[in-house]
Amino acid sequence: MRRLTIRVDAKLDTELDRIAHRTGRTKSAFARDAIRRHLARIRYRELRRRILPFAKAQALLTDEVCFRALS
């Protein structure tokens, strides 16, 4: 595993300390999870933006219609 150093303000650090202690997780575990979730959202938005023209061409204009068509 590699090390990543980040800086956070005192308020965020205090809140993170409190929650980490209460849940028994480390601050690093919270940071890793947050980064993973954020990267997943970015990948989703990028993929959605790339496939949108194809979806529009098939009249699949909403996520709900797309999910129904794929189910």
Secondary structure by P-SEA (a helix, b strand, c coil): cbbbbbbbcaaaaaaaaaaaaaacccaaaaaaaaaaaaaaaaaaaaaaaaaaaaaaaaccccaaaaaaaac
